[in-house]
Amino acid sequence: MTILLDTMYGEELFDDRNCKVALFAVPSKLHNTFDKEMFMDAAASKANIPIIRHTSRGQHHAYAEGHAYRDDLGKWTNNIYAVPEGMLIKVFARKSPGFGRRIITASLFICIREAAAFRELKVSLTQHPKARFQEAIIKGRFDVLTRDQAINRGAKIQAHFAHTFDKEECDKIFSCTLLEAEVEPMSIVRERIVKRANGETAVILTNKKSRAIDFDD
């Protein structure tokens, strides 16, 4: 079973502020066919990672005359991916609001699920007056996970990135809108080790129903 995820990602650079949005496929207990996070585009090109670039809507090129460190100000890309049930996706965002203001860096995990609520995740961008977009939008059926929920499902978080998952940081750059209610709650993935008749052991994954955290207003 695959679920469509409508994405927007990229980066933009002006003389006094910049921003970046990136999406990563994340190894988990359900999807452990790779051993590290990979950019979604890279994951879609690997045969052993079950993500397909379903539709490309082309690239949104961002520019602003006279307001850049460089000629190439970056670009925004809008792709639709077919993502398998239970896959974890990490959304990373960084925004420099302007000279003298603190850079905001935030990350969150979403879990793609057919029975999840249909949500629209907005990522606030530079708000530069000549920026082409004020927000990046990610839309699909997914649960927004807490850091602990993602870890329980097998996600690995490097210590020096742990602070980017703090809710205080996420609230400064992410906002999530509920478009359709969930069909059923997200389950908890549990591991159970069993011993076979030949003496070998095997890890069995089981699901236990448990409501995910709800960030919707």
VODREN-421371 format. One record per residue: residue in one letter; y, x, z of N, C-alpha, C in turn. Coordinates in steps of 0.02 Angstrom, whole numbers, padded with zeros to 5 digits, always signed. Layout:
<atoms>
AYXZYXZYXZ
...
</atoms>
This chain:
<atoms>
M-00060+00042+00000+00000+00000+00000+00062+00044+00000
T+00107+00033-00048+00170+00069-00050+00228+00020-00044
I+00282+00044-00015+00342+00003-00004+00401+00040-00036
L+00445+00002-00068+00502+00033-00101+00558+00048-00052
L+00585+00108-00059+00641+00130-00017+00698+00150-00063
D+00754+00115-00058+00813+00127-00099+00856+00178-00062
T+00870+00236-00093+00902+00290-00057+00965+00315-00092
M+01008+00345-00053+01067+00381-00080+01075+00444-00038
Y+01082+00500-00071+01087+00564-00035+01127+00613-00078
G+01149+00666-00046+01188+00717-00081+01238+00749-00035
E+01291+00777-00064+01342+00809-00024+01409+00808-00061
E+01462+00818-00023+01529+00817-00051+01573+00864-00011
L+01616+00901-00045+01657+00951-00013+01730+00945-00036
F+01775+00937+00013+01846+00938-00001+01878+00996+00037
D+01943+01005+00030+01975+01063+00061+01975+01058+00137
D+01977+00997+00165+01981+00991+00237+01922+00955+00269
R+01874+00936+00230+01816+00901+00259+01757+00900+00210
N+01697+00890+00237+01638+00888+00194+01584+00847+00228
C+01532+00831+00191+01477+00793+00219+01414+00805+00178
K+01357+00790+00209+01292+00798+00176+01245+00746+00204
V+01203+00717+00160+01150+00672+00180+01086+00695+00145
A+01032+00704+00183+00968+00726+00154+00911+00686+00185
L+00859+00674+00144+00800+00638+00167+00739+00683+00161
F+00696+00680+00211+00637+00721+00214+00575+00679+00226
A+00520+00694+00191+00455+00667+00208+00427+00707+00266
V+00400+00672+00316+00381+00704+00379+00306+00698+00392
P+00272+00754+00406+00201+00749+00425+00193+00707+00489
S+00140+00668+00492+00129+00626+00550+00054+00617+00560
K+00036+00578+00610-00035+00567+00623-00069+00529+00567
L-00031+00485+00533-00060+00447+00478-00057+00485+00412
H-00006+00526+00403+00003+00562+00340+00010+00637+00356
N-00047+00670+00361-00048+00741+00379-00074+00784+00321
T-00059+00763+00259-00083+00801+00201-00038+00859+00184
F+00015+00870+00223+00058+00928+00214+00079+00951+00284
D+00101+01014+00290+00112+01042+00357+00184+01053+00375
K+00231+01030+00335+00301+01037+00352+00343+00983+00318
E+00402+00973+00344+00447+00924+00313+00465+00948+00243
M+00473+00900+00197+00492+00916+00129+00546+00868+00106
F+00593+00894+00066+00642+00849+00035+00605+00795-00004
M+00633+00736-00006+00599+00680-00040+00585+00696-00113
D+00632+00727-00148+00620+00745-00218+00562+00793-00224
A+00559+00842-00179+00504+00890-00180+00438+00857-00164
A+00439+00812-00115+00378+00776-00096+00352+00734-00154
A+00398+00703-00191+00379+00660-00247+00347+00700-00303
S+00358+00765-00305+00330+00806-00359+00265+00839-00339
K+00243+00831-00276+00181+00861-00251+00125+00810-00252
A+00070+00828-00284+00014+00781-00292-00017+00761-00225
N-00014+00805-00175-00047+00791-00112-00003+00753-00062
I+00058+00735-00082+00102+00697-00039+00114+00629-00071
P+00093+00575-00039+00092+00509-00071+00161+00475-00076
I+00207+00507-00111+00273+00478-00125+00286+00482-00199
I+00311+00428-00228+00323+00425-00300+00397+00408-00312
R+00428+00446-00356+00496+00429-00376+00490+00369-00422
H+00498+00310-00394+00483+00248-00429+00535+00234-00484
T+00598+00241-00467+00653+00227-00513+00711+00273-00498
S+00741+00299-00550+00802+00339-00540+00860+00300-00569
R+00911+00292-00529+00971+00257-00551+01024+00306-00575
G+01006+00370-00580+01053+00419-00604+01092+00450-00547
Q+01135+00497-00564+01173+00534-00515+01245+00510-00513
H+01271+00504-00453+01341+00486-00444+01379+00551-00433
H+01420+00571-00479+01457+00634-00473+01523+00622-00436
A+01534+00661-00384+01594+00654-00344+01644+00708-00362
Y+01707+00691-00366+01758+00741-00383+01826+00718-00357
A+01871+00765-00348+01940+00749-00329+01983+00807-00352
E+02027+00795-00399+02068+00848-00428+02115+00877-00375
G+02114+00944-00371+02160+00978-00326+02142+00975-00253
H+02082+00952-00237+02064+00945-00166+01997+00978-00151
A+01984+01034-00184+01917+01064-00174+01922+01139-00165
Y+01873+01166-00126+01865+01238-00122+01838+01266-00188
R+01801+01224-00224+01766+01247-00284+01768+01191-00336
D+01751+01209-00397+01751+01159-00450+01695+01108-00441
D+01637+01133-00419+01580+01089-00408+01584+01060-00338
L+01603+00998-00333+01612+00966-00268+01548+00934-00241
G+01494+00944-00277+01431+00912-00256+01418+00849-00295
K+01368+00812-00274+01350+00750-00310+01310+00705-00263
W+01308+00642-00281+01268+00592-00246+01216+00566-00294
T+01155+00558-00269+01100+00533-00309+01071+00470-00278
N+01057+00421-00320+01027+00358-00298+00958+00352-00330
N+00906+00358-00289+00837+00352-00312+00800+00298-00272
I+00752+00267-00304+00707+00222-00270+00638+00256-00267
Y+00609+00260-00207+00544+00292-00198+00493+00239-00178
A+00432+00247-00202+00375+00209-00177+00342+00251-00122
V+00345+00226-00061+00325+00264-00002+00266+00228+00031
P+00215+00264+00052+00156+00231+00081+00168+00204+00151
E+00129+00154+00168+00130+00123+00234+00124+00176+00289
G+00169+00172+00338+00165+00217+00396+00197+00285+00388
M+00224+00300+00329+00255+00365+00319+00320+00370+00360
L+00330+00428+00390+00392+00442+00425+00441+00477+00378
I+00503+00455+00379+00556+00487+00340+00611+00508+00389
K+00633+00570+00384+00690+00592+00425+00754+00588+00384
V+00804+00556+00412+00870+00553+00380+00916+00601+00418
F+00942+00650+00383+00987+00700+00412+01057+00690+00384
A+01107+00692+00428+01176+00685+00405+01221+00734+00442
R+01268+00762+00405+01318+00806+00435+01386+00788+00406
K+01436+00784+00450+01502+00767+00427+01554+00808+00464
S+01598+00840+00426+01656+00875+00454+01716+00830+00442
P+01742+00797+00494+01794+00746+00484+01863+00775+00465
G+01874+00840+00474+01939+00869+00457+01955+00929+00500
F+02007+00965+00482+02027+01025+00519+02038+01008+00592
G+02010+01050+00636+02019+01042+00708+01976+00989+00740
R+01934+00954+00701+01891+00902+00728+01818+00925+00728
R+01781+00905+00778+01713+00928+00787+01667+00903+00732
I+01624+00947+00707+01574+00929+00657+01521+00884+00690
I+01504+00830+00656+01452+00784+00680+01388+00798+00642
T+01334+00811+00679+01268+00821+00649+01219+00775+00683
A+01186+00733+00644+01141+00684+00674+01079+00674+00631
S+01024+00656+00663+00961+00644+00628+00926+00583+00660
L+00889+00548+00620+00846+00495+00647+00784+00488+00603
F+00732+00459+00632+00670+00446+00597+00665+00371+00581
I+00641+00356+00521+00623+00288+00505+00549+00287+00486
C+00516+00232+00500+00445+00224+00484+00439+00169+00432
I+00413+00185+00373+00406+00137+00319+00347+00091+00334
R+00359+00025+00332+00307-00022+00352+00318-00088+00317
E+00266-00115+00286+00272-00178+00249+00294-00236+00292
A+00271-00238+00355+00287-00294+00399+00349-00281+00441
A+00384-00225+00428+00445-00210+00465+00502-00254+00442
A+00556-00254+00480+00616-00289+00459+00646-00255+00397
F+00680-00294+00356+00715-00267+00298+00784-00246+00323
R+00799-00182+00318+00860-00155+00348+00902-00117+00298
E+00966-00113+00314+01013-00072+00276+01043-00020+00324
L+01029+00043+00312+01054+00097+00353+01114+00128+00318
K+01171+00129+00350+01232+00158+00321+01248+00224+00355
V+01266+00273+00314+01285+00339+00339+01359+00350+00321
S+01400+00358+00372+01472+00367+00362+01486+00436+00331
L+01527+00437+00278+01543+00500+00243+01612+00525+00263
T+01644+00565+00222+01705+00601+00242+01764+00556+00257
Q+01768+00498+00224+01826+00454+00228+01888+00486+00196
H+01876+00537+00154+01932+00568+00118+01961+00517+00070
P+02027+00514+00063+02057+00463+00020+02035+00467-00053
K+02013+00526-00076+01991+00532-00145+01916+00536-00152
A+01880+00524-00097+01807+00523-00101+01784+00462-00140
R+01732+00471-00180+01708+00415-00221+01671+00363-00179
F+01638+00387-00125+01600+00341-00082+01621+00351-00010
Q+01624+00297+00027+01640+00300+00098+01578+00301+00142
E+01521+00281+00113+01458+00280+00150+01399+00286+00102
A+01346+00317+00127+01283+00318+00090+01239+00263+00119
I+01201+00229+00076+01161+00172+00098+01088+00183+00083
I+01046+00171+00133+00973+00174+00127+00946+00105+00146
K+00906+00076+00102+00886+00007+00112+00810+00000+00100
G+00778-00037+00144+00707-00049+00136+00676-00080+00198
R+00610-00085+00197+00574-00112+00255+00551-00053+00298
F+00586-00044+00354+00570+00012+00399+00591-00003+00470
D+00560+00034+00516+00579+00033+00587+00622+00095+00600
V+00672+00087+00642+00711+00145+00665+00680+00168+00730
L+00658+00231+00733+00620+00255+00790+00664+00295+00838
T+00646+00292+00902+00675+00338+00949+00642+00407+00939
R+00671+00457+00967+00642+00524+00962+00571+00525+00991
D+00561+00493+01049+00494+00493+01080+00444+00454+01037
Q+00464+00399+01007+00419+00361+00964+00397+00404+00905
A+00444+00441+00875+00426+00483+00818+00378+00538+00839
I+00390+00569+00896+00346+00622+00921+00277+00594+00934
N+00273+00534+00963+00208+00503+00976+00169+00488+00912
R+00205+00481+00857+00172+00468+00793+00158+00533+00755
G+00173+00590+00787+00155+00654+00758+00211+00696+00731
A+00273+00672+00733+00330+00711+00707+00342+00771+00753
K+00362+00827+00722+00378+00887+00759+00453+00899+00756
I+00484+00912+00812+00556+00923+00815+00569+00993+00843
Q+00602+01034+00804+00618+01101+00827+00671+01097+00882
A+00664+01140+00933+00706+01136+00992+00780+01139+00976
H+00800+01181+00928+00871+01189+00913+00899+01130+00873
F+00855+01083+00850+00878+01023+00816+00874+00961+00860
A+00847+00969+00920+00833+00911+00963+00897+00871+00978
H+00953+00905+00987+01015+00870+01005+01040+00824+00950
T+01019+00836+00888+01043+00795+00832+01014+00724+00835
F+00962+00714+00875+00932+00648+00881+00961+00607+00939
D+01009+00636+00976+01040+00600+01032+01075+00538+01005
K+01067+00483+01040+01096+00419+01018+01172+00423+01012
E+01203+00460+01056+01276+00466+01054+01299+00497+00988
E+01262+00547+00963+01279+00578+00900+01264+00531+00841
C+01206+00498+00845+01186+00453+00790+01235+00395+00783
D+01260+00369+00839+01306+00312+00836+01371+00330+00801
K+01388+00394+00797+01451+00415+00766+01446+00416+00690
I+01385+00414+00663+01378+00423+00591+01331+00371+00560
F+01284+00344+00599+01236+00294+00573+01253+00224+00598
S+01242+00175+00556+01243+00105+00578+01189+00068+00539
C+01157+00020+00572+01100-00014+00541+01110-00089+00545
T+01099-00122+00488+01107-00195+00484+01040-00227+00469
L+01023-00279+00506+00962-00317+00494+00974-00367+00438
L+00935-00363+00385+00941-00409+00328+00889-00463+00330
E+00827-00446+00351+00773-00494+00360+00733-00474+00421
A+00712-00523+00460+00675-00508+00521+00606-00479+00506
E+00578-00442+00553+00512-00413+00544+00459-00467+00544
V+00403-00452+00511+00346-00498+00509+00304-00489+00571
E+00293-00427+00590+00257-00412+00652+00280-00345+00679
P+00272-00333+00745+00297-00271+00775+00259-00210+00751
M+00290-00153+00758+00259-00090+00742+00204-00073+00792
S+00152-00042+00769+00097-00023+00813+00106+00049+00835
I+00073+00066+00890+00071+00135+00914+00007+00168+00888
V+00014+00227+00859-00045+00263+00834-00074+00304+00891
R-00137+00292+00906-00171+00330+00960-00230+00369+00931
E-00241+00428+00959-00297+00470+00938-00355+00463+00987
R-00415+00458+00960-00475+00455+01003-00526+00503+00973
I-00550+00549+01014-00599+00598+00991-00669+00572+01005
V-00711+00569+00954-00780+00546+00962-00827+00602+00941
K-00886+00599+00970-00938+00649+00955-00992+00617+00913
R-01005+00646+00855-01056+00618+00810-01126+00639+00832
A-01175+00607+00802-01245+00620+00820-01264+00693+00807
N-01233+00724+00757-01250+00794+00741-01212+00844+00785
G-01175+00819+00833-01139+00863+00879-01068+00877+00860
E-01049+00861+00799-00980+00873+00776-00933+00821+00806
T-00870+00840+00815-00820+00793+00840-00774+00771+00784
A-00746+00712+00792-00700+00685+00742-00643+00649+00778
V-00585+00650+00748-00526+00615+00776-00520+00547+00742
I-00521+00495+00781-00514+00427+00756-00445+00401+00774
L-00409+00374+00725-00343+00346+00737-00349+00271+00747
T-00318+00245+00800-00318+00174+00813-00246+00151+00822
N-00234+00087+00808-00167+00059+00813-00164+00008+00870
K-00111+00013+00910-00099-00035+00963-00029-00066+00951
K-00026-00132+00951+00038-00165+00936+00088-00152+00992
S+00149-00134+00971+00203-00123+01018+00269-00129+00982
R+00316-00165+01010+00380-00177+00976+00421-00113+00974
A+00447-00097+00915+00490-00039+00907+00558-00054+00936
I+00596-00001+00949+00665-00009+00973+00706-00043+00918
D+00751-00086+00938+00792-00123+00891+00865-00103+00900
F+00894-00070+00851+00964-00049+00854+01010-00100+00822
D+00983-00156+00799+01025-00205+00765+01067-00244+00816
D+01126-00263+00794+01170-00302+00838+01145-00374+00844
</atoms>
